[in-house]
Amino acid sequence: MQSVANIRSISYLKNHAAQISEDLEMNGNPFFITQNGEASMVIESVEKFQEKEALIAALKIIALGEKDRLHGKGISAADSRAQLLAARQSRK
């Protein structure tokens, strides 16, 4: 896990929003914003946010597949290979 180096107050965010935006674009490290000394929010680049969202979506798909597997849904790897081979054969 990355170190939490970019800790800033909400007043810093208000006064330096453009600089924070430039820093995010340059190095991609998120900013942790505090309010009254307590963590309040995290600001990250759109790129990092989209990467995280894609990862979460992939993990959800994997979890759903595992849930189906545990409930006996789906087919074995051998059956799947056989279906793929049959589909390839039928296209020739």
JOGI-V286977 format. One record per pair of residues at least 6 apart in sequence whose ideal C-beta (glycine too) atoms are under 7 Angstrom apart, sorted by sequence separation. I is the first residue (numbers start at 1). GAP is how many residues later the second one is. D is the distance in whole Angstrom. If there is no record, write none. Layout:
i = {I:I}
gap = {GAP:GAP}
d = {D:D}
This chain:
i = {34:68:13:32:33:33:32:33:20:30:31:30:30:28:30:13:24:25:28:24:6:8:10:20:5:6:10:6:7:8:9:10:6:2:7:4:10}
gap = {6:6:7:7:7:8:10:10:11:12:12:13:14:17:18:20:20:20:20:21:23:23:23:23:24:24:24:25:25:25:25:25:26:27:27:28:30}
d = {6:5:7:6:5:5:6:6:6:5:4:6:4:5:7:5:7:7:6:4:6:6:6:6:7:7:7:4:5:6:5:5:6:7:6:6:6}
